[in-house]
Amino acid sequence: MTQGRTGAIRIGSPRRFGAPCLGLARAQVTRMIRWEALIVGAFGATLGTVLGIFLGWALGHTLQETVTGYTLVLPWGRLATGIAAAMTIALLASLWPARKASRVAITTATSAT
């Protein structure tokens, strides 16, 4: 959801986004934005997963003395599925901003305020 909002805000102002896209075809602009969304989604999902594992470990280590039989179990399949789902959602959230950015005219993108 955040990725979609960020993309929409970035594409909302054609002058701000148009400069890096000068000289690119529509398909190249769309591809660039989708790759950006995938990279941001992968980074965010991986960072969130690693942080969640660390916080789970830290909390478990703190409670280990009071809770008998506690062991940390990491469901690697579910973690990988969560990262893949986050990347898919980021890609889907980038479709509308990518389409909108690919239709911005060069004259609109380069015009002064």
MODA-V983603 format. One line per field, one symbol per residue. psi: psi as a letter, one per 20 degrees, with the letter a starting at -180 (. if undefined). A space follows every 50 residues. Layout:
psi->???
This chain:
psi->ghggggghggihohhhhhgijpjqrghhgggghgggggggggggggghgg gggghgggghhgihhhoqjpqpponhghghhgghghhghgghiigghggg hijpqhhghiqq.
